[in-house]
């Protein structure tokens, strides 16, 4: 059986032997090795702490062995997207009738928010059908299965189902937010609060477009990643500084700010 180390060595050789400029190949190799080291750190964290989220708004949540995509250790440590923590805690006290989590993946936010807001239902949608049973199982293990409703593709027309409710939209769909979050086409959005990750690309600038769309009806706060010190568990004290940095690295290739938008009629 191929070990993790052998697999990474194979990928590293393929990366460095591929056509292209050396600086770009070295950048790719650095990212590969960083993910490799983060996986070893993940094994250490699970060995010492199990799968319980250690801190943050979702502290105590029983999590999965592996995230559906992206980083895993920051979620276990409870420092994942720490810039949003104050906004999530504030949202918990606003008396929402429903949370719509679009891009729910394995359910970190869907189940975490259901635990944080014990009187609401969370509608957890993701286009990846393989993530659906993982999310359902996570909800079951955390005692919120009856309040986490898992579904597939969420379309703009679906917002109308929540018209008249006080709803919070939590959205992370890797660039699809530009097409989906359009209050002109889907007017129910005008009365909803939103927390949206914005993924700029050469084809679209949602970090500009989305705040402009909602500026007439919402108070918009732009939230940037990084810049916050994280208190790591004692198990990291004997580890090197690089391991401590990689433990909180969220595997981002570039800036992905959040727009936190509160409908003025509900503020």
C-alpha positions in Angstrom: 0.0 0.0 0.0 1.3 3.5 -0.9 2.0 5.6 2.2 1.1 9.2 2.4 4.8 10.1 2.3 5.4 8.1 -0.9 2.3 9.6 -2.5 3.4 13.1 -1.8 6.9 12.3 -3.1 5.3 11.1 -6.3 3.2 14.3 -6.6 6.2 16.5 -5.8 8.3 14.9 -8.6 5.4 15.3 -11.0 5.0 18.9 -10.1 8.7 19.7 -10.5 9.1 17.7 -13.7 6.1 19.3 -15.4 6.6 21.9 -18.2 6.5 25.5 -17.1 8.5 28.2 -15.4 10.5 27.1 -12.4 9.1 29.8 -10.0 5.5 28.7 -10.7 6.5 25.0 -10.2 8.2 25.8 -6.9 5.1 27.7 -5.7 3.1 24.6 -6.5 5.6 22.4 -4.7 5.4 24.7 -1.6 1.6 24.5 -1.5 1.8 20.7 -1.9 4.3 20.3 0.9 2.3 22.7 3.1 -0.8 20.6 2.7 1.2 17.4 3.4 2.5 18.9 6.7 -1.0 20.1 7.6 -2.2 16.5 7.2 0.5 15.3 9.7 -0.6 18.1 12.1 -4.2 17.0 11.7 -3.3 13.4 12.7 -1.6 14.8 15.8 -4.6 17.0 16.7 -7.0 14.1 16.3 -4.7 11.8 18.4 -4.7 14.3 21.3 -8.2 15.9 21.0 -10.3 13.5 19.0 -12.9 15.1 16.7 -14.3 17.6 19.2 -14.1 21.3 18.1 -11.8 22.8 20.7 -12.8 26.5 20.8 -14.8 29.2 19.1 -18.6 29.5 18.6 -18.9 25.8 17.8 -16.9 24.6 20.7 -17.9 21.1 21.8 -19.3 20.1 18.4 -18.4 16.6 17.3 -16.9 17.0 13.9 -16.0 14.7 11.0 -12.7 12.9 10.4 -12.1 14.9 7.1 -13.7 18.0 5.7 -15.4 17.7 2.3 -12.9 20.2 0.9 -10.2 22.6 2.0 -8.5 22.8 5.4 -9.5 20.7 8.4 -7.2 21.5 11.4 -8.6 25.1 11.9 -12.1 23.7 12.1 -11.0 21.2 14.8 -9.2 23.9 16.7 -12.2 26.2 16.4 -10.3 29.1 14.8 -11.6 28.6 11.3 -12.7 31.9 9.8 -12.2 33.6 13.2 -13.0 36.9 11.6 -16.7 35.8 11.5 -16.9 34.7 15.1 -18.3 37.9 16.5 -20.8 38.2 13.7 -22.0 34.6 14.2 -22.4 35.1 18.0 -24.3 38.3 17.4 -26.6 36.5 14.9 -27.4 33.9 17.4 -29.3 36.4 19.5 -31.4 37.9 16.7 -34.3 35.5 16.8 -34.1 34.2 13.2 -36.8 31.9 12.0 -34.5 30.0 9.6 -30.9 29.8 8.5 -30.2 29.0 4.8 -26.7 27.6 4.5 -25.7 27.5 0.8 -22.5 25.6 0.2 -22.9 23.6 3.3 -20.3 20.8 2.4 -19.9 18.5 5.4 -22.0 20.7 7.7 -19.5 22.7 9.7 -21.6 25.8 9.6 -25.0 24.1 9.2 -24.6 21.9 12.3 -22.6 24.5 14.2 -25.3 27.1 13.8 -28.1 24.7 14.7 -26.3 24.1 18.0 -25.7 27.8 18.5 -29.4 28.6 17.7 -31.4 25.9 19.4 -34.8 27.3 18.2 -34.3 27.4 14.5 -34.1 25.1 11.5 -31.0 25.2 9.2 -31.5 24.4 5.5 -28.2 23.0 4.4 -27.7 23.0 0.6 -24.8 21.7 -1.4 -24.4 20.7 -5.1 -22.1 17.8 -4.0 -24.4 14.9 -3.3 -21.6 13.0 -1.6 -21.5 15.6 1.1 -25.2 15.1 2.0 -25.0 11.9 4.0 -21.9 13.3 5.8 -23.9 16.4 6.8 -26.9 14.3 8.0 -24.6 12.1 10.0 -22.9 15.1 11.6 -26.3 16.5 12.5 -27.3 13.2 14.0 -24.2 12.9 16.1 -24.7 16.4 17.5 -28.3 15.9 18.4 -29.7 18.4 15.8 -30.9 16.0 13.0 -34.5 17.2 13.3 -33.4 20.8 12.7 -30.9 20.4 9.8 -32.7 19.8 6.5 -30.2 18.8 3.8 -30.8 19.5 0.2 -29.0 19.9 -3.2 -28.9 22.8 -5.6 -30.4 26.0 -4.2 -31.8 28.2 -6.8 -32.7 31.9 -6.6 -36.4 31.2 -6.9 -36.1 29.2 -3.6 -35.6 32.3 -1.6 -39.3 33.0 -2.0 -40.0 30.0 0.2 -38.7 32.0 3.1 -40.4 35.3 2.4 -42.1 36.6 5.5 -39.7 34.8 7.8 -36.7 36.5 9.5 -34.0 34.5 7.7 -30.2 34.5 7.7 -28.3 33.4 4.6 -24.8 32.0 5.0 -23.3 31.5 1.6 -20.0 30.1 0.4 -20.3 28.8 -3.2 -16.9 29.5 -4.8 -17.9 32.3 -7.1 -21.5 31.4 -7.7 -22.7 34.2 -5.4 -22.7 36.7 -8.2 -25.5 34.9 -10.1 -27.4 33.7 -7.1 -27.6 36.8 -4.8 -29.5 39.2 -7.0 -32.3 41.1 -5.1 -33.7 42.5 -8.3 -34.4 39.0 -9.6 -35.2 37.5 -6.2 -36.8 40.3 -4.1 -37.2 38.1 -1.0 -33.5 38.7 -0.4 -34.2 42.4 0.4 -35.5 41.4 3.8 -32.9 38.7 4.7 -29.6 39.1 6.5 -26.6 37.6 4.7 -23.1 36.5 5.5 -21.4 35.8 2.1 -17.9 34.8 1.2 -16.9 36.7 -2.0 -14.6 35.0 -4.6 -13.2 37.4 -7.1 -11.9 36.1 -10.4 -11.0 37.5 -13.8 -14.6 36.9 -14.9 -16.4 38.5 -11.9 -15.8 40.8 -9.0 -18.5 39.9 -6.4 -16.5 41.8 -3.7 -17.6 44.9 -5.6 -20.9 43.8 -7.2 -22.6 42.2 -4.1 -22.2 45.1 -1.7 -23.4 47.5 -4.4 -26.5 45.4 -5.0 -27.5 45.3 -1.4 -26.3 48.9 -0.4 -29.8 50.4 -0.8 -31.5 47.9 1.6 -28.7 46.6 3.9 -26.0 47.8 6.2 -22.9 46.2 4.7 -19.7 45.3 6.6 -16.8 44.0 4.7 -14.8 41.4 6.7 -11.2 40.4 5.7 -9.4 37.2 6.6 -6.3 37.1 8.8 -4.7 39.3 11.4 -6.0 37.6 14.5 -3.9 35.8 17.1 -5.0 32.3 17.8 -4.5 30.5 21.1 -3.3 27.0 20.3 -3.8 23.9 22.6 -0.8 22.9 24.8 0.1 20.1 22.4 1.6 22.7 20.0 4.1 24.0 22.6 6.9 21.6 21.7 6.2 21.9 18.0 8.1 24.3 15.7 6.8 27.7 14.7 6.1 26.5 11.1 3.8 23.8 12.4 2.0 26.3 14.5 1.5 28.5 11.5 0.3 25.6 9.3 -2.2 24.5 12.0 -4.2 27.7 11.4 -3.6 28.0 7.7 -6.9 27.9 5.7 -5.4 26.8 2.4 -6.5 30.0 0.6 -4.9 30.9 -2.7 -5.9 34.6 -2.5 -8.1 37.0 -0.6 -11.7 36.0 -0.1 -13.4 38.6 2.0 -16.9 38.3 3.5 -19.8 40.7 3.2 -21.9 40.7 6.4 -25.2 42.4 5.4 -28.1 43.3 7.7 -31.4 44.2 6.2 -32.3 47.7 7.5 -35.9 46.7 8.1 -34.8 44.0 10.6 -31.9 45.9 12.3 
